[in-house]
Amino acid sequence: MQFGVFDHVDATGRELKHFYEERLRLTESYDRLGFYCYHVAEHHFTPLGLAPSPGIFLSAVAQRTRRIRLGPCVYLLSIYHPLRILEEVCMLDHLSGGRFQLGVGRGVSPFELGYYGVSDAESSERYIEAYQVLMQGLQGGTLTHKGKHFDFRDVPLALHPLQRPHPPLWYGMGTAEAAAFCAESGFNTLSIGFDPHIRGLTDRYREVWTGRGRDLADLPLLGMSRHVVVADTDQEARRIARRAYPLWQKHLAFLWRRHGASMKRLEAVYPADWDEAEAREVVVAGPPARVRDYVRDHAARAGVNYFVGWFSFGDMTVAEATRSAELFAGSVMPELADPGLG
């Protein structure tokens, strides 16, 4: 099993000039500790995500790290001009020395898309067309495309990705239909939510994968993502988690509350209180042994081969997040690195 890091790059209360530098210092730690990939969310006009242009942030990460893979999870293709994102992907792949991971999606927040003039109903078709243009453009040569939203003829492509035919693809898998699409296309995936839901998705992925005559030994990374706080004692881990998590959850709900929208779907998975979220088993805090057992058990239940921790959220300090990642890398990862879980 592989291990990665997910980061909303959510507000901590620190001034931005300090905030970004602290996040970059954390990525240096993740690199040093041997995590597989650093995944950055894209959000707009909300304290949930202060890296609304993930490519800019990741270009800085690429210069501060050497081994860890990195990428957006995901680019909101429904609000991008595909020629712009095509050139950005090629640049980032070279700037990172071929470590770039290409996550794509349409976006889950109707409010964020709406600020860009894209309706929730329109976002899917814009995403699909932009994805088609992007994948065609990554092959190089010249680009010609005529669709509902974009029309290009003989565009000369001066840039190309370092990884051929394109960087590895990632998708936030949340439905059975998405699982089938990802398996057909060979996407790596990340999922959130309860174990049985994720298990249904990974089972569907494997069903489609093997149904096309592919070997399970060649399976891409199927991941689950969880808030993780590791400390030397249970008391210390819970103290940090109980303080930091409510701020993150407040940021998660920011635009929904601002627009007077129902919070039922969000709070069904991520309630405002850490202890309640822990009772639902969607977060974990504790000393290394407890976290190790949690990761082992939940990865098996969900059928994943990739576990991704949210090590920095809310008002966690650099020292707290670094210590948590160090304990995870030193005491959890070595014991669970064996492939075949789930």
C-alpha positions, -999 to 999 in steps of 0.1 A, spaced: 0 0 0 11 35 -8 6 66 14 -1 102 3 -11 136 16 -42 157 8 -43 194 15 -72 218 12 -47 246 19 -74 260 42 -70 291 62 -53 289 96 -57 325 107 -22 334 99 -14 363 75 -10 350 39 27 359 37 34 336 66 7 311 57 21 301 23 56 298 36 45 275 64 26 253 40 57 251 18 78 240 48 53 213 54 57 200 19 94 198 25 87 175 54 63 153 34 90 150 8 117 141 34 94 115 51 87 95 19 51 101 11 41 91 -24 22 122 -35 10 156 -23 -26 163 -35 -39 199 -35 -76 208 -36 -89 236 -58 -115 259 -42 -125 295 -49 -138 324 -28 -138 304 4 -113 300 34 -116 262 27 -90 267 -1 -64 294 -3 -47 279 -33 -74 287 -59 -47 285 -86 -32 252 -76 -7 254 -105 10 285 -90 12 269 -56 25 236 -70 52 253 -90 66 266 -57 62 231 -41 81 216 -71 111 238 -63 110 230 -26 108 192 -30 128 165 -48 110 132 -47 73 135 -38 48 135 -66 24 165 -67 -7 176 -84 -42 191 -81 -70 170 -68 -86 183 -89 -84 210 -115 -120 222 -120 -119 219 -158 -154 233 -161 -141 268 -154 -109 266 -174 -101 274 -209 -85 241 -221 -57 257 -240 -46 276 -209 -47 245 -187 -29 224 -214 1 247 -214 1 249 -175 2 211 -172 31 208 -196 50 235 -177 44 219 -143 54 184 -155 88 198 -166 92 221 -136 87 191 -113 110 168 -132 82 145 -142 65 143 -108 33 160 -118 0 141 -113 -30 154 -133 -62 154 -114 -93 165 -132 -130 170 -124 -160 194 -128 -162 208 -93 -187 199 -65 -196 234 -53 -224 251 -73 -215 284 -56 -179 284 -67 -188 274 -103 -216 300 -103 -191 328 -94 -174 319 -127 -207 320 -146 -210 283 -150 -243 267 -139 -243 233 -121 -263 219 -151 -237 231 -176 -206 221 -157 -206 185 -167 -206 191 -204 -180 219 -201 -158 195 -181 -161 167 -205 -153 189 -235 -124 205 -218 -110 171 -208 -112 159 -244 -93 189 -256 -67 186 -229 -60 149 -236 -58 155 -273 -35 185 -268 -11 165 -246 -3 143 -276 14 173 -293 15 184 -329 -14 208 -338 -48 209 -322 -81 211 -340 -114 209 -321 -150 220 -328 -175 216 -300 -203 233 -282 -181 254 -259 -147 255 -277 -136 258 -313 -99 257 -324 -83 251 -357 -46 242 -363 -33 255 -330 5 249 -329 15 232 -297 50 244 -287 49 226 -253 46 190 -244 46 170 -211 78 154 -198 58 122 -190 45 105 -222 18 102 -233 7 124 -204 11 126 -166 -8 100 -145 -45 108 -143 -65 112 -110 -102 116 -103 -123 122 -71 -144 90 -74 -178 93 -58 -203 73 -79 -206 39 -95 -207 56 -129 -175 75 -121 -159 42 -109 -166 26 -143 -153 56 -162 -121 57 -141 -115 20 -146 -120 23 -184 -96 52 -186 -70 38 -161 -74 67 -136 -60 67 -101 -87 77 -77 -94 93 -43 -126 89 -24 -141 102 8 -170 91 29 -179 60 48 -162 26 42 -191 8 27 -196 35 1 -160 35 -9 -160 -3 -10 -189 -2 -35 -168 21 -57 -136 1 -55 -155 -32 -62 -170 -16 -92 -137 -3 -104 -121 -38 -101 -151 -54 -118 -147 -31 -149 -109 -34 -148 -108 -72 -149 -138 -72 -173 -115 -56 -198 -90 -84 -195 -66 -65 -172 -46 -80 -144 -53 -69 -108 -15 -67 -103 -16 -37 -127 -44 -19 -108 -39 18 -105 -40 35 -70 -75 34 -55 -74 57 -25 -93 69 5 -87 101 24 -91 109 61 -82 136 86 -53 122 106 -37 135 139 -9 114 154 8 124 186 28 108 213 -3 103 235 -40 99 229 -47 129 250 -24 152 230 -37 139 196 -74 145 207 -65 180 221 -51 191 187 -79 175 167 -107 189 189 -93 224 185 -84 224 148 -112 204 132 -142 227 140 -124 256 122 -119 234 91 -155 223 92 -166 259 95 -146 266 63 -161 236 46 -196 250 53 -187 286 46 -203 291 11 -233 268 19 -242 289 49 -236 321 31 -261 311 4 -286 297 29 -282 262 15 -289 229 34 -261 215 53 -275 180 56 -253 163 30 -221 179 43 -228 173 79 -239 137 72 -203 129 67 -185 158 84 -203 171 115 -191 202 133 -177 182 163 -146 161 162 -158 135 186 -190 130 165 -169 127 133 -147 101 151 -177 82 162 -187 80 125 -151 67 118 -143 93 91 -114 108 111 -87 94 134 -66 108 162 -43 90 186 -8 75 192 9 56 163 -5 22 173 -41 33 173 -37 51 140 -19 21 125 -48 -2 134 -73 23 121 -56 26 87 -51 -11 84 -88 -19 92 -104 8 72 -82 3 41 -92 -33 41 -129 -25 45 -128 1 18 -108 -21 -6 -81 5 -13 -44 3 -19 -37 39 -12 -43 58 20 -41 96 20 -39 116 52 -50 152 59 -22 161 82 -28 199 83 -62 214 87 -79 242 107 -55 260 130 -29 233 133 6 246 137 35 236 115 50 218 145 18 199 152 13 188 116 50 180 111 51 158 142 19 140 132 33 133 97 66 121 112 50 97 136 28 84 108 57 79 84 79 64 111 55 40 128 25 35 106 37 34 70 65 8 75 41 -17 90 14 -13 63 35 -9 32 29 -45 22 7 -46 -10 -26 -65 -11 -48 -48 16 -84 -51 6 
